[in-house]
């Protein structure tokens, strides 16, 4: 759980840090244009450089923590599944060739690890990014935000409906 929480924080920070850099650059250019008074107009530049260093360190550290988490989760799932297959009562695997069983064993565990990664690790970062960017967009121009977000939601809904229709169509064609 330690790696999950550290990776979750890192993946939340990775998409948010460029937004912070953008806000700092806006402050710098507003100060240059005279719209905003800053005690030191170079402060946003220094903070942007600091954000870039933090982002680089976050990315480098995140790769190591993510790889460690990914392989530890996979190893734990494989160990538990193998223990269940070997020690469990009854038949737990389809009869077939050993190569097919090993391939299914590997692919099923990889799919589970990817699912955990997408839902519990990447998901909060994406949600945080969307909420922050949406808030910035509404603060800049609510009508433009509405004109941008509504079509995206409509296209997402239509795509989701079409995906379900295509899946049903493929299943229907397979039975013919």
Steps between C-alpha positions, in 0.01 A plus 500: 500500500796730552593481132138551396469821702840635386423418137155655536648826629760501222247437226279776643793742496620414149206650305443783750854642503481634141179681596686661791780603261242651266347705781845624599578598140169685480596698810839582347355628174224689682771673708695588183187643340429707811173323582631360824760637737753257639768591751745301291394418142767231483334304780260317263797403278687357800189317619441364148856367494440342842177343372692359200761345731229356727321359195820338373571347840137388525524332163832326573390386847156408368643263242693312768210486746252405225725219370550369853126509567413344163734204540420446868125493430555259210723273707252498789207418272695224323611351831146502641350359180761225478449414867124478438552277195743267678342479846133560425234229492377381161592612151589868468632519144359403166650183361714590204856546392747628757608789276141623478461479877821698557399763247158543664665510842738776391242705308234479773743629764623778270141604431424513873810708573419740215143532630621589850747745350239677288230511767690566822826661391442698180133574566537751786765694304275527197203606714709763683632635169151523348358677808785754514498572126121524496515749788757710314293492183185608685694783667624623161175473302199294613323515161805382309540221755140395447542513121810280531389248761145426378612368158767288667237344729266440203775336293599285799142385551448423131830311487405297804161411350657408165762285673225300671309469169811381313572246775146360471531494121828305519349249742199460273722445195706239688191284559402493130 
